[in-house]
Amino acid sequence: MGIKEGAKMSSAVPKGGFDRFVGAVTWLSLQSGWLAGSLAVIMMAALVREVGGRYFFNTPTDWAVDLNAFLLVGMVYVGSAYTTSMDGHVRADFFYGRFRKRGKARLDLFIDTVCIYYAAILVWEGWKLAWESLVYDEVSSGGVRWPLFPFQVLVPLGSAMVILLLVVRIICNARYLLGKGEPYSVEKGGH
């Protein structure tokens, strides 16, 4: 399922408060995919400019490599919410595929809980690092000396979006196991 299909699903007006919350989290996750894709386009343009400038005009820059490194971090962490919403992370499907619907929901509860713990560490440590960079006005060591905070803060923000989505998945799967709804499903925009 692509972004357009996901956008159509999330544009439907849900009925209850929880459904609105799930719709908002799904929408936010889809937007994070657009943002990560935009960062990839900027990275590509910077690299094309760098290669063209270096090899055709003998005018290399001192900013393109640093910018691409920083944007790559942002693309990975901001895009992780989109990847999670599309169930695109690596999973041992030969094992997971053998479970029925309820077994998958139970396994997802466990996996998502463990992932929240890991993502919470990324939020905490990423925020500490970004805050230090802001307070001490840290800059990159390259020629341009980019401020580090705007790029470093993308790690805790992207991880926080993943946690929000994992909480939605856990609630949906727990409600399903209690007989009060459907498990989290990419095709149904969270339900």
N, C-alpha and C positions, 0 to 999 in steps of 0.2 A: 504494500500500500504506500502510495506516495504522499507528498505533502498536501496536494490538492484534495485527495480523498479525506485525509485527516482534518483538513480545514472545513470541509463540508460537514463532517460528523460533529465537530466541536461548535459549529455555528447553529445547530439545532438548539432550541431553548429547552433546557431541562426543567423538570417540574419541581423537585424538592431542593432544599438547601444543600444537601450533600451532593446531589447531581450537579448543581450549579458550581460547587467547589471543584468537582471532578472535571467539569467542562472548562473552568478557568485554568486549572493545572494543565490540562491537555492543550489548551490554547497557548499557554506560556511555553510549554515544551515544544510545540510546533514553531513558535517564534524563535526559540533558541536555535532551532535547526536553520532557519533563514539567516540568523545572525552569524552562525558558524560558517555557513556557505558564503556569506558576504566577506568574511575574513579571508576565506580561501581565494576569492577573486582578487582581493587587495594584495595578498601574498603573490599570486601569479603575476599581477601587473608590475609589482616591485621587482620580481625576478626577471621578467622580460625586459624591463627597463635596464636592470643591472647588466644582463648579458649583452643586450644591444649596445649599451654605452661602453662596456668594457671591450668588446670584440670588434665593433664596427666604427666607433668614434674615439676609442682610447680615452674615455672619460668615466672611469669607475666611480662609484659612490662609496661613502663610508657609513651609509645608513641602512642599506637594503638587507644585509645579512642579519643585523641586530633586529630590525623591524620584523623580518620573517620569523625569527626565533620567538619573539614575543607574541606575534599573532598566532603562531602554531600552538602555543600554550593556551591562548584564549579560545582558539578553534576547538581544541580537544576538550577543554573543560566546559565551555558553554554548549558545545555540541553533544556532550554526554547526556544531557537531559533529553534531547531529541532522540538519541540512540536508545535510551532507556524506554521512552514512550513508545517506540516502534519495536520494542523487544529485540533490539539488534545486537546486544552484547553476546559474546561468545558463551555457548552453553554446550554441554555434552549431550547433544540430541539423541545419540544412540541409547543413552540411559534415560533421559527425560521423556523421550517419545514413547517409552514402554508404559508409562503411567496413564491412568484414565484421568478424567477431568478433576475429580476430587483429590486424587493423589498429586496431580500437578499443582493444584491450589495449595495443598499442604507443603509441598516442596518449595513453591514460590514464597510462601510465608517465611520459611526458614532462610532461604537464600536472600530475600529482600531485607530481613532483619539483620543478617550478617553484613550486607552491603551498606545498610544505614550506619552501622558502627564504623566501617571503613570510611565512608563519605563524611561522617562527623569528624573524624580525625583530620581529614583534608580541610574541612571548614575551619576547625580550630587552629591548626598549624598554619594553614594558608593565610588566615586572617592575622595571626600574630606576625608573620613575615611581612605581609602587606602593610600592616599598621606601623611596624618598625621602619619600613621604607618611607612611609609618609612622614612620620615624626622626624626622622633624621635626614629627610630630603635626599634619599639615595638615588643615584643615577647609574646608568649602564657604563661599562668601561670602554665602549666603542667611541668612535670619533664624534658622534652626535650627542652622546651622553643623554639618552632618553631617560625620563623619570620612570622609576620601576613600579611605583604604586599602581598606576592604571592597569598595567598588565598583570601584576601579581594579584590584584583583587578579583580578577576573573576566576582564579582557582577556587576561593571560597564561595563566590556567587554561583558558579556552575555546579559545585558540589551541593550547595544548599538547594538548588532546583532539583537535583537528583533525589535528595532526601525527601523533598515535598512529593515528588512523583512516587517514590517507594512507599511512603506512608499511604498514599491513595491506593496503590496496588495491594498493600497489606490489608487495608480496611475492606476493599472490594472482595478480596479472597476470603477474609474472615467472615464477612457477611454471607458469602456463598456457602461456606462450610456450616454456618448456623442456619441455613435454609432461608435467608432473607434477601436473595438477589443472585446475580450472576458473578462469576469470577472476573477478575480484571482481564480485559481482552483488547488487543490493539484494534481489531476490526470494529469494535463498538465504541471506540473513544473512551475507554476506561471501564465500560460495563459489558 
